[in-house]
Amino acid sequence: MNKIMQRLLDKNNPENTVVCVVMRVEEDNDTEYECVGVLMEEDEDMIRVAFNAKNDKVVDDLKINRSNIIGIQIIDPSTIKKY
C-alpha cells in the first residue's frame, strides 16, 4: 500500500502523531510545500493537520486533499528543534 494512502493516525494512542507533509496546493501546480504539524484526522480523501492550539482548542489547521500529497512521514517529536 502506498504510504500516502496508508492510515497513520492511531486513535487508541493518546500521544500526538506529528507528521511532515510534502504537498502541492493544486494537482496541476508543480510548486511543493512542506509543513510539520499534528495529524488530527484522516479519511480516504483528506487529512487534517493542526499547527497551533490555545486552551486545548485548535487555532490553525489545514485540510489537505490526499491527491495533493506528495509524501508524508511520522516524525519523532523529540527530534524537533525548539527555538
C-alpha positions in Angstrom: 0.0 0.0 0.0 1.2 3.5 -0.9 2.3 5.3 2.3 0.2 8.3 1.3 -2.9 6.1 1.3 -1.9 4.2 4.4 -3.6 5.1 7.7 -1.1 6.9 10.1 -3.4 8.0 12.8 -3.8 5.6 15.8 -6.9 6.8 17.7 -6.1 4.4 20.6 -2.7 6.2 21.2 -3.0 9.2 23.5 0.2 10.7 22.1 0.0 13.2 19.2 1.0 11.9 15.8 3.5 14.5 14.4 3.9 14.4 10.7 5.9 16.1 8.0 3.8 16.6 4.8 5.1 17.5 1.4 2.3 18.7 -0.8 1.2 20.9 -3.6 -1.7 23.3 -3.5 -3.3 22.1 -6.7 -2.8 19.0 -8.7 -1.6 20.9 -11.8 0.9 23.0 -9.8 4.5 21.8 -9.5 5.3 24.1 -6.6 5.9 21.9 -3.5 5.3 23.0 0.1 6.4 21.2 3.3 4.7 21.5 6.7 5.0 19.9 10.1 2.1 19.5 12.4 -0.1 17.2 14.4 -2.3 14.8 12.4 -5.8 15.4 13.7 -7.9 13.3 11.4 -7.8 11.4 8.1 -10.1 9.6 5.7 -9.8 8.2 2.2 -9.7 11.7 0.5 -8.2 14.1 3.0 -6.1 14.6 6.1 -6.3 17.4 8.7 -3.0 18.7 10.2 -3.1 21.2 13.1 -0.3 23.7 13.8 -1.4 25.8 16.7 -3.7 25.3 19.7 -4.8 27.6 22.6 -6.5 26.3 25.7 -6.7 22.8 24.1 -8.6 24.2 21.0 -7.0 24.1 17.5 -6.5 27.6 16.2 -4.7 26.9 12.9 -5.1 23.8 10.7 -5.0 22.6 7.1 -7.3 20.2 5.4 -5.2 18.6 2.6 -6.6 16.5 -0.2 -4.7 13.2 -0.5 -4.4 13.8 -4.2 -2.2 16.8 -3.4 0.1 15.0 -1.0 3.5 14.1 -2.5 4.9 12.5 0.7 4.1 12.1 4.4 6.1 10.7 7.3 5.7 10.4 11.0 8.3 12.4 13.0 9.6 11.7 16.5 8.7 15.0 18.4 12.0 14.8 20.3 13.9 15.5 17.1 12.2 18.8 16.5 14.4 21.8 17.4 13.0 24.3 19.8 13.9 28.0 19.4 
